[in-house]
Amino acid sequence: MKALNKALARLHHREEGMTGLETAIILIAFVTVAAVFGYAVLSAGIFSADKAKGTIYQGMEEAKSSMEVKGGVIATSAAGTEVTNVQFVVSNAIGEYPIDLTPQGDVSGNNCTVISYTDENQYVEEVEGWTITQLAGADTDNLLEIGEQFLVTVPVDSTDVLTTALDVNTVFTLEIKPPHGATIVVSRRTPAELDSVMDLK
């Protein structure tokens, strides 16, 4: 029996239990690590959500048309053999941003808006020589602001702009590309007979 008691005593010799203080320290360490990890995960999620929201808003802004065409599209022909000018009225559709419509010939502006021309025979990436006329209610600067309307005159003569004259029964397209917002497309067909002034439907 003595031998058994000695064996049991040796079996439990120098066994120490974990105190409450040690348990509390370990628990606090686990909680702290979990909190830091959780904050990192939440921060990454919030950052990703903000980036996605910004991308969506930017796409919506680009999709919105910054300008719109008011009224008809008028073409003029000097000699009745080819169209020389196309005119239309534009206004600011968004209102948040003024649009710079300074023509290329005006050295005081930087001409942020580009007008391109396309028909079955040719493509002009940037038409030069187009002009603007501020209509009633517009101030004297070249910024198209909310409530203002500008008359845009685009030359399409074969002398200075086109290589092939724009004559009868021809579909042509003018693309007005502002610095922000969607591109405005004006597409019309010339009539079977050219007059001095034509309202293109």
BANU-224076 format. One line per field, with one value per atom (N, C-alpha, C): atom name; residue number from 1; residue in three letters; y, z, x. Coordinates in pm, whole numbers, m for minus. Last residue first. Example, Ala and Ser with C-alpha at 12.3 -4.5 7.8 and 13.67 -1.06 7.14 Angstrom:
BANU-224076
atom: N CA C N CA C;
n: 2 2 2 1 1 1;
res: SER SER SER ALA ALA ALA;
py: m225 m106 3 m569 m450 m330;
pz: 708 714 787 780 780 780;
px: 1285 1367 1290 1319 1230 1320;
END
This chain:
BANU-224076
atom: N CA C N CA C N CA C N CA C N CA C N CA C N CA C N CA C N CA C N CA C N CA C N CA C N CA C N CA C N CA C N CA C N CA C N CA C N CA C N CA C N CA C N CA C N CA C N CA C N CA C N CA C N CA C N CA C N CA C N CA C N CA C N CA C N CA C N CA C N CA C N CA C N CA C N CA C N CA C N CA C N CA C N CA C N CA C N CA C N CA C N CA C N CA C N CA C N CA C N CA C N CA C N CA C N CA C N CA C N CA C N CA C N CA C N CA C N CA C N CA C N CA C N CA C N CA C N CA C N CA C N CA C N CA C N CA C N CA C N CA C N CA C N CA C N CA C N CA C N CA C N CA C N CA C N CA C N CA C N CA C N CA C N CA C N CA C N CA C N CA C N CA C N CA C N CA C N CA C N CA C N CA C N CA C N CA C N CA C N CA C N CA C N CA C N CA C N CA C N CA C N CA C N CA C N CA C N CA C N CA C N CA C N CA C N CA C N CA C N CA C N CA C N CA C N CA C N CA C N CA C N CA C N CA C N CA C N CA C N CA C N CA C N CA C N CA C N CA C N CA C N CA C N CA C N CA C N CA C N CA C N CA C N CA C N CA C N CA C N CA C N CA C N CA C N CA C N CA C N CA C N CA C N CA C N CA C N CA C N CA C N CA C N CA C N CA C N CA C N CA C N CA C N CA C N CA C N CA C N CA C N CA C N CA C N CA C N CA C N CA C N CA C N CA C N CA C N CA C N CA C N CA C N CA C N CA C N CA C N CA C N CA C N CA C N CA C N CA C N CA C N CA C N CA C N CA C N CA C N CA C N CA C N CA C N CA C N CA C N CA C N CA C N CA C N CA C N CA C N CA C N CA C N CA C N CA C N CA C N CA C N CA C N CA C N CA C N CA C N CA C N CA C;
n: 201 201 201 200 200 200 199 199 199 198 198 198 197 197 197 196 196 196 195 195 195 194 194 194 193 193 193 192 192 192 191 191 191 190 190 190 189 189 189 188 188 188 187 187 187 186 186 186 185 185 185 184 184 184 183 183 183 182 182 182 181 181 181 180 180 180 179 179 179 178 178 178 177 177 177 176 176 176 175 175 175 174 174 174 173 173 173 172 172 172 171 171 171 170 170 170 169 169 169 168 168 168 167 167 167 166 166 166 165 165 165 164 164 164 163 163 163 162 162 162 161 161 161 160 160 160 159 159 159 158 158 158 157 157 157 156 156 156 155 155 155 154 154 154 153 153 153 152 152 152 151 151 151 150 150 150 149 149 149 148 148 148 147 147 147 146 146 146 145 145 145 144 144 144 143 143 143 142 142 142 141 141 141 140 140 140 139 139 139 138 138 138 137 137 137 136 136 136 135 135 135 134 134 134 133 133 133 132 132 132 131 131 131 130 130 130 129 129 129 128 128 128 127 127 127 126 126 126 125 125 125 124 124 124 123 123 123 122 122 122 121 121 121 120 120 120 119 119 119 118 118 118 117 117 117 116 116 116 115 115 115 114 114 114 113 113 113 112 112 112 111 111 111 110 110 110 109 109 109 108 108 108 107 107 107 106 106 106 105 105 105 104 104 104 103 103 103 102 102 102 101 101 101 100 100 100 99 99 99 98 98 98 97 97 97 96 96 96 95 95 95 94 94 94 93 93 93 92 92 92 91 91 91 90 90 90 89 89 89 88 88 88 87 87 87 86 86 86 85 85 85 84 84 84 83 83 83 82 82 82 81 81 81 80 80 80 79 79 79 78 78 78 77 77 77 76 76 76 75 75 75 74 74 74 73 73 73 72 72 72 71 71 71 70 70 70 69 69 69 68 68 68 67 67 67 66 66 66 65 65 65 64 64 64 63 63 63 62 62 62 61 61 61 60 60 60 59 59 59 58 58 58 57 57 57 56 56 56 55 55 55 54 54 54 53 53 53 52 52 52 51 51 51 50 50 50 49 49 49 48 48 48 47 47 47 46 46 46 45 45 45 44 44 44 43 43 43 42 42 42 41 41 41 40 40 40 39 39 39 38 38 38 37 37 37 36 36 36 35 35 35 34 34 34 33 33 33 32 32 32 31 31 31 30 30 30 29 29 29 28 28 28 27 27 27 26 26 26 25 25 25 24 24 24 23 23 23 22 22 22 21 21 21 20 20 20 19 19 19 18 18 18 17 17 17 16 16 16 15 15 15 14 14 14 13 13 13 12 12 12 11 11 11 10 10 10 9 9 9 8 8 8 7 7 7 6 6 6 5 5 5 4 4 4 3 3 3 2 2 2 1 1 1;
res: LYS LYS LYS LEU LEU LEU ASP ASP ASP MET MET MET VAL VAL VAL SER SER SER ASP ASP ASP LEU LEU LEU GLU GLU GLU ALA ALA ALA PRO PRO PRO THR THR THR ARG ARG ARG ARG ARG ARG SER SER SER VAL VAL VAL VAL VAL VAL ILE ILE ILE THR THR THR ALA ALA ALA GLY GLY GLY HIS HIS HIS PRO PRO PRO PRO PRO PRO LYS LYS LYS ILE ILE ILE GLU GLU GLU LEU LEU LEU THR THR THR PHE PHE PHE VAL VAL VAL THR THR THR ASN ASN ASN VAL VAL VAL ASP ASP ASP LEU LEU LEU ALA ALA ALA THR THR THR THR THR THR LEU LEU LEU VAL VAL VAL ASP ASP ASP THR THR THR SER SER SER ASP ASP ASP VAL VAL VAL PRO PRO PRO VAL VAL VAL THR THR THR VAL VAL VAL LEU LEU LEU PHE PHE PHE GLN GLN GLN GLU GLU GLU GLY GLY GLY ILE ILE ILE GLU GLU GLU LEU LEU LEU LEU LEU LEU ASN ASN ASN ASP ASP ASP THR THR THR ASP ASP ASP ALA ALA ALA GLY GLY GLY ALA ALA ALA LEU LEU LEU GLN GLN GLN THR THR THR ILE ILE ILE THR THR THR TRP TRP TRP GLY GLY GLY GLU GLU GLU VAL VAL VAL GLU GLU GLU GLU GLU GLU VAL VAL VAL TYR TYR TYR GLN GLN GLN ASN ASN ASN GLU GLU GLU ASP ASP ASP THR THR THR TYR TYR TYR SER SER SER ILE ILE ILE VAL VAL VAL THR THR THR CYS CYS CYS ASN ASN ASN ASN ASN ASN GLY GLY GLY SER SER SER VAL VAL VAL ASP ASP ASP GLY GLY GLY GLN GLN GLN PRO PRO PRO THR THR THR LEU LEU LEU ASP ASP ASP ILE ILE ILE PRO PRO PRO TYR TYR TYR GLU GLU GLU GLY GLY GLY ILE ILE ILE ALA ALA ALA ASN ASN ASN SER SER SER VAL VAL VAL VAL VAL VAL PHE PHE PHE GLN GLN GLN VAL VAL VAL ASN ASN ASN THR THR THR VAL VAL VAL GLU GLU GLU THR THR THR GLY GLY GLY ALA ALA ALA ALA ALA ALA SER SER SER THR THR THR ALA ALA ALA ILE ILE ILE VAL VAL VAL GLY GLY GLY GLY GLY GLY LYS LYS LYS VAL VAL VAL GLU GLU GLU MET MET MET SER SER SER SER SER SER LYS LYS LYS ALA ALA ALA GLU GLU GLU GLU GLU GLU MET MET MET GLY GLY GLY GLN GLN GLN TYR TYR TYR ILE ILE ILE THR THR THR GLY GLY GLY LYS LYS LYS ALA ALA ALA LYS LYS LYS ASP ASP ASP ALA ALA ALA SER SER SER PHE PHE PHE ILE ILE ILE GLY GLY GLY ALA ALA ALA SER SER SER LEU LEU LEU VAL VAL VAL ALA ALA ALA TYR TYR TYR GLY GLY GLY PHE PHE PHE VAL VAL VAL ALA ALA ALA ALA ALA ALA VAL VAL VAL THR THR THR VAL VAL VAL PHE PHE PHE ALA ALA ALA ILE ILE ILE LEU LEU LEU ILE ILE ILE ILE ILE ILE ALA ALA ALA THR THR THR GLU GLU GLU LEU LEU LEU GLY GLY GLY THR THR THR MET MET MET GLY GLY GLY GLU GLU GLU GLU GLU GLU ARG ARG ARG HIS HIS HIS HIS HIS HIS LEU LEU LEU ARG ARG ARG ALA ALA ALA LEU LEU LEU ALA ALA ALA LYS LYS LYS ASN ASN ASN LEU LEU LEU ALA ALA ALA LYS LYS LYS MET MET MET;
py: 6710 6630 6506 7022 6879 6801 7287 7232 7080 7495 7369 7325 7752 7719 7596 7716 7805 7777 7364 7503 7587 7071 7164 7303 6777 6901 7004 6574 6538 6660 6669 6642 6610 6485 6600 6568 6354 6326 6452 6349 6393 6347 6342 6270 6308 6425 6487 6422 6327 6286 6352 6411 6438 6406 6213 6276 6295 6282 6198 6280 6446 6408 6330 6688 6593 6565 6831 6779 6683 6714 6809 6749 6661 6593 6695 6604 6712 6648 6484 6442 6557 6462 6551 6502 6280 6280 6380 6231 6278 6283 6092 6090 6134 6248 6197 6204 6379 6241 6176 6608 6559 6414 6670 6708 6637 6770 6716 6762 6691 6782 6707 6566 6537 6620 6680 6646 6614 6961 6826 6805 7228 7127 6986 7410 7417 7298 7321 7404 7396 7194 7111 7190 7283 7304 7221 7291 7158 7172 7463 7464 7323 7504 7414 7421 7701 7696 7617 7706 7652 7642 7922 7876 7833 7847 7894 7839 7941 7870 7934 7897 7964 7876 7748 7852 7924 7696 7658 7776 7785 7763 7731 7768 7735 7696 8016 7904 7887 8241 8121 7998 8547 8452 8329 8710 8728 8629 8524 8631 8627 8474 8425 8543 8595 8542 8491 8503 8586 8518 8340 8383 8458 8361 8359 8415 8157 8284 8274 8003 8007 8148 7808 7929 7915 7613 7629 7746 7577 7692 7704 7225 7357 7464 6914 7018 7151 6639 6767 6874 6420 6399 6526 6345 6455 6451 6105 6129 6239 6015 6074 6083 5906 5927 5967 5895 5771 5784 6106 6062 5939 6294 6164 6156 6512 6497 6360 6646 6557 6542 6890 6849 6767 6932 6893 6850 7157 7081 7057 7319 7186 7098 7566 7478 7336 7760 7637 7533 8116 7994 7871 8319 8337 8211 8275 8242 8255 8136 8230 8193 7926 8051 8154 7720 7710 7843 7849 7796 7798 7747 7843 7784 7628 7618 7722 7464 7557 7531 7449 7379 7482 7432 7509 7439 7184 7228 7318 7153 7155 7213 7135 7254 7264 6946 6906 7024 7071 6976 6942 7373 7293 7203 7367 7420 7324 7461 7372 7445 7469 7538 7433 7453 7400 7474 7435 7512 7441 7386 7323 7397 7496 7512 7432 7402 7475 7489 7149 7212 7278 7217 7147 7222 7355 7235 7153 7598 7491 7362 7787 7779 7669 7766 7894 7887 7628 7600 7730 7517 7623 7582 7353 7348 7460 7314 7394 7381 7125 7136 7200 7249 7178 7196 7238 7275 7193 7188 7249 7286 6927 7009 7058 6936 6883 6981 6832 6927 6857 6617 6749 6857 6319 6416 6553 6072 6179 6274 5909 5864 5975 6033 6027 5988 5993 6129 6132 5717 5785 5926 5677 5623 5690 5804 5856 5805 5640 5780 5841 5402 5406 5550 5479 5433 5440 5535 5641 5604 5279 5388 5501 5146 5101 5211 5288 5287 5246 5226 5365 5374 4948 5000 5144 4940 4881 4934 5063 5124 5071 4877 5014 5082 4653 4647 4784 4748 4707 4701 4789 4902 4869 4526 4626 4745 4413 4359 4460 4570 4567 4517 4509 4646 4651 4233 4274 4416 4253 4183 4225 4389 4447 4384 4202 4337 4403 3978 3967 4105 4086 4041 4032 4130 4241 4205 3871 3973 4088 3751 3700 3804 3910 3906 3857 3848 3986 3991 3576 3613 3755 3598 3528 3567 3735 3794 3730 3552 3683 3747 3343 3320 3452 3468 3422 3400 3509 3622 3583 3252 3337 3454 3008 3103 3185 2669 2804 2897 2447 2490 2633 2219 2352 2388 1943 1987 2120 1819 1948 1982 1489 1574 1697 1294 1432 1530 1068 1097 1242 1051 1089 1130 970 1099 1145 718 823 961 592 603 712 606 676 696 441 582 662 198 257 406 151 167 234 116 229 257 m120 0 125;
pz: m9162 m9071 m9026 m9209 m9226 m9120 m9377 m9245 m9258 m9576 m9565 m9420 m9802 m9660 m9651 m10080 m10007 m9857 m10157 m10156 m10081 m10343 m10246 m10267 m10350 m10420 m10318 m10175 m10315 m10399 m9863 m9951 m10094 m9643 m9728 m9823 m9327 m9470 m9548 m9009 m9099 m9241 m8672 m8799 m8884 m8410 m8497 m8634 m8090 m8229 m8304 m7822 m7889 m8036 m7572 m7704 m7762 m7219 m7339 m7466 m7001 m7046 m7176 m7081 m6989 m7035 m7310 m7221 m7116 m7592 m7486 m7395 m7913 m7801 m7696 m8152 m8066 m7938 m8470 m8330 m8251 m8745 m8669 m8525 m9040 m8894 m8837 m9332 m9266 m9116 m9628 m9482 m9423 m9915 m9844 m9695 m10118 m10073 m10005 m10261 m10240 m10192 m10099 m10195 m10161 m9985 m9928 m10017 m10168 m10136 m10078 m10023 m10115 m10074 m9828 m9955 m10064 m9622 m9675 m9803 m9568 m9466 m9523 m9779 m9662 m9568 m9995 m10019 m9902 m9934 m9989 m10015 m9620 m9763 m9807 m9371 m9432 m9582 m9062 m9207 m9259 m8826 m8863 m9015 m8571 m8718 m8756 m8303 m8353 m8505 m8079 m8216 m8266 m7740 m7840 m7976 m7446 m7573 m7671 m7085 m7206 m7329 m6867 m6911 m7037 m6759 m6746 m6786 m7015 m6878 m6877 m7210 m7218 m7079 m7241 m7157 m7166 m7365 m7449 m7368 m7258 m7262 m7345 m7249 m7360 m7363 m7170 m7150 m7261 m7307 m7282 m7259 m7376 m7241 m7208 m7715 m7609 m7474 m7805 m7829 m7707 m7932 m7809 m7839 m8172 m8154 m8029 m8284 m8196 m8195 m8550 m8470 m8382 m8700 m8651 m8554 m8785 m8839 m8790 m8830 m8792 m8853 m8703 m8798 m8745 m8656 m8588 m8693 m8831 m8685 m8608 m9087 m9041 m8889 m9330 m9186 m9151 m9627 m9554 m9404 m9755 m9832 m9748 m9597 m9664 m9738 m9323 m9421 m9492 m9033 m9101 m9207 m8818 m8930 m8996 m8483 m8589 m8696 m8260 m8351 m8463 m7917 m8052 m8133 m7655 m7728 m7871 m7565 m7506 m7579 m7647 m7729 m7676 m7510 m7535 m7609 m7596 m7539 m7571 m7729 m7586 m7519 m7998 m7927 m7776 m8192 m8081 m7994 m8368 m8415 m8306 m8242 m8258 m8295 m8005 m8134 m8146 m7691 m7759 m7891 m7516 m7660 m7736 m7221 m7300 m7449 m7012 m7118 m7204 m6656 m6781 m6885 m6473 m6528 m6649 m6404 m6298 m6349 m6625 m6543 m6437 m6821 m6683 m6589 m7067 m7017 m6871 m7226 m7122 m7058 m7581 m7446 m7348 m7927 m7814 m7683 m8257 m8128 m8019 m8575 m8476 m8345 m8918 m8796 m8706 m9164 m9086 m8955 m9493 m9347 m9288 m9756 m9710 m9558 m9981 m9852 m9801 m10335 m10218 m10093 m10524 m10568 m10451 m10458 m10488 m10534 m10371 m10516 m10554 m10086 m10153 m10301 m9849 m9973 m10052 m9513 m9613 m9732 m9277 m9371 m9472 m8943 m9065 m9148 m8734 m8789 m8926 m8473 m8594 m8630 m8110 m8239 m8354 m7941 m7932 m8072 m7823 m7939 m7924 m7518 m7599 m7711 m7311 m7399 m7469 m7159 m7101 m7183 m7096 m7199 m7135 m6888 m6904 m7014 m6872 m6955 m6979 m6693 m6833 m6924 m6461 m6505 m6652 m6439 m6460 m6511 m6393 m6514 m6544 m6146 m6260 m6391 m5988 m6008 m6129 m6005 m6054 m6081 m5882 m6022 m6083 m5623 m5705 m5852 m5544 m5553 m5640 m5544 m5634 m5653 m5340 m5477 m5577 m5124 m5168 m5310 m5108 m5136 m5185 m5041 m5167 m5206 m4788 m4896 m5033 m4648 m4667 m4780 m4656 m4716 m4743 m4515 m4655 m4725 m4266 m4340 m4487 m4195 m4216 m4296 m4169 m4267 m4298 m3962 m4093 m4201 m3753 m3803 m3941 m3719 m3762 m3817 m3629 m3755 m3810 m3386 m3490 m3625 m3254 m3282 m3393 m3232 m3309 m3346 m3064 m3199 m3287 m2833 m2901 m3045 m2766 m2801 m2877 m2704 m2814 m2861 m2485 m2605 m2725 m2303 m2352 m2480 m2260 m2316 m2375 m2139 m2268 m2337 m1905 m1999 m2136 m1780 m1822 m1924 m1724 m1814 m1867 m1540 m1668 m1770 m1332 m1396 m1531 m1244 m1310 m1385 m1321 m1236 m1316 m1388 m1447 m1359 m1163 m1241 m1292 m1163 m1127 m1215 m1027 m1120 m1070 m863 m931 m1040 m880 m829 m918 m932 m923 m872 m926 m1045 m1045 m671 m781 m906 m544 m508 m616 m654 m679 m645 m543 m690 m725 m274 m326 m476 m262 m224 m277 m338 m421 m390 m124 m259 m352 81 83 m55 0 0 0;
px: m3516 m3597 m3521 m3378 m3354 m3430 m3475 m3496 m3488 m3269 m3343 m3353 m3209 m3224 m3314 m3177 m3085 m3088 m3208 m3253 m3151 m3156 m3101 m3159 m3343 m3309 m3266 m3368 m3341 m3306 m3194 m3310 m3267 m2974 m3002 m3117 m3042 m3026 m3058 m2865 m2970 m2939 m2775 m2769 m2890 m2593 m2692 m2677 m2517 m2512 m2627 m2315 m2442 m2426 m2161 m2152 m2291 m2207 m2215 m2202 m1965 m2098 m2092 m1713 m1773 m1915 m1637 m1532 m1585 m1845 m1808 m1701 m1873 m1808 m1764 m2100 m2053 m2002 m2098 m2081 m2024 m2305 m2219 m2217 m2349 m2358 m2257 m2556 m2434 m2458 m2674 m2684 m2550 m2789 m2671 m2695 m2945 m2971 m2850 m2701 m2838 m2837 m2385 m2489 m2620 m2095 m2219 m2334 m1799 m1908 m2028 m1509 m1618 m1738 m1354 m1289 m1390 m1446 m1465 m1385 m1337 m1361 m1361 m1298 m1210 m1222 m1463 m1344 m1247 m1694 m1586 m1459 m1845 m1819 m1700 m1949 m1931 m1905 m1934 m1910 m1885 m2180 m2070 m2052 m2291 m2282 m2158 m2508 m2381 m2388 m2644 m2659 m2523 m2714 m2617 m2656 m2880 m2888 m2789 m2910 m2860 m2876 m2984 m3076 m3031 m2655 m2794 m2883 m2411 m2456 m2604 m2146 m2288 m2336 m1913 m1953 m2104 m1820 m1840 m1875 m1988 m1878 m1916 m2214 m2120 m2005 m2516 m2417 m2314 m2844 m2707 m2614 m3082 m3069 m2930 m3075 m3134 m3124 m2762 m2898 m2952 m2442 m2520 m2659 m2316 m2384 m2470 m2011 m2129 m2185 m1859 m1878 m2002 m1598 m1735 m1742 m1336 m1410 m1553 m1291 m1241 m1330 m1371 m1409 m1359 m1195 m1220 m1245 m1222 m1215 m1245 m1419 m1336 m1337 m1456 m1465 m1367 m1648 m1535 m1565 m1869 m1747 m1626 m2090 m2049 m1917 m1978 m2078 m2022 m1911 m1904 m2013 m1727 m1821 m1799 m1708 m1661 m1771 m1609 m1716 m1655 m1527 m1483 m1605 m1462 m1562 m1515 m1259 m1270 m1370 m1102 m1186 m1190 m972 m896 m979 m965 m1021 m937 m843 m861 m915 m843 m719 m736 m1077 m1068 m949 m1089 m1030 m1013 m1227 m1082 m1017 m1478 m1431 m1279 m1584 m1499 m1450 m1762 m1786 m1706 m1756 m1676 m1701 m2029 m1958 m1886 m2078 m2081 m1993 m2246 m2120 m2144 m2514 m2414 m2282 m2677 m2685 m2578 m2753 m2726 m2741 m2795 m2895 m2876 m2774 m2711 m2816 m2848 m2863 m2797 m2815 m2788 m2813 m2935 m2929 m2908 m2763 m2858 m2834 m2665 m2687 m2787 m2424 m2531 m2541 m2325 m2329 m2444 m2333 m2215 m2209 m2417 m2446 m2319 m2418 m2368 m2409 m2564 m2492 m2439 m2670 m2763 m2697 m2494 m2517 m2615 m2527 m2505 m2543 m2734 m2661 m2650 m2774 m2777 m2691 m2984 m2871 m2887 m3082 m3095 m2968 m3270 m3134 m3147 m3496 m3455 m3309 m3486 m3542 m3485 m3190 m3323 m3369 m2995 m3029 m3172 m2812 m2919 m2949 m2536 m2604 m2718 m2467 m2444 m2512 m2627 m2596 m2580 m2484 m2580 m2534 m2263 m2375 m2477 m2096 m2055 m2171 m2243 m2216 m2176 m2241 m2368 m2347 m1966 m2029 m2162 m1943 m1869 m1928 m2104 m2142 m2071 m1954 m2092 m2134 m1715 m1714 m1853 m1806 m1747 m1746 m1889 m1987 m1934 m1643 m1749 m1853 m1514 m1458 m1564 m1679 m1664 m1610 m1639 m1773 m1766 m1368 m1414 m1551 m1379 m1300 m1345 m1535 m1585 m1511 m1362 m1495 m1552 m1140 m1124 m1259 m1261 m1204 m1188 m1332 m1436 m1384 m1073 m1168 m1277 m968 m902 m997 m1144 m1136 m1072 m1086 m1219 m1220 m820 m850 m987 m864 m778 m808 m1028 m1077 m997 m860 m984 m1039 m662 m626 m751 m824 m756 m720 m907 m1008 m944 m659 m742 m843 m583 m499 m580 m784 m772 m689 m721 m851 m847 m469 m483 m613 m543 m447 m460 m718 m767 m674 m541 m654 m708 m374 m318 m429 m561 m495 m438 m631 m732 m670 m373 m443 m542 m350 m346 m428 m163 m280 m263 103 57 m62 268 164 109 464 493 391 337 444 462 157 105 210 320 241 193 423 515 439 188 248 343 152 52 109 379 364 264 321 438 429 92 81 200 209 105 90 381 437 336 198 289 346 83 0 86;
END
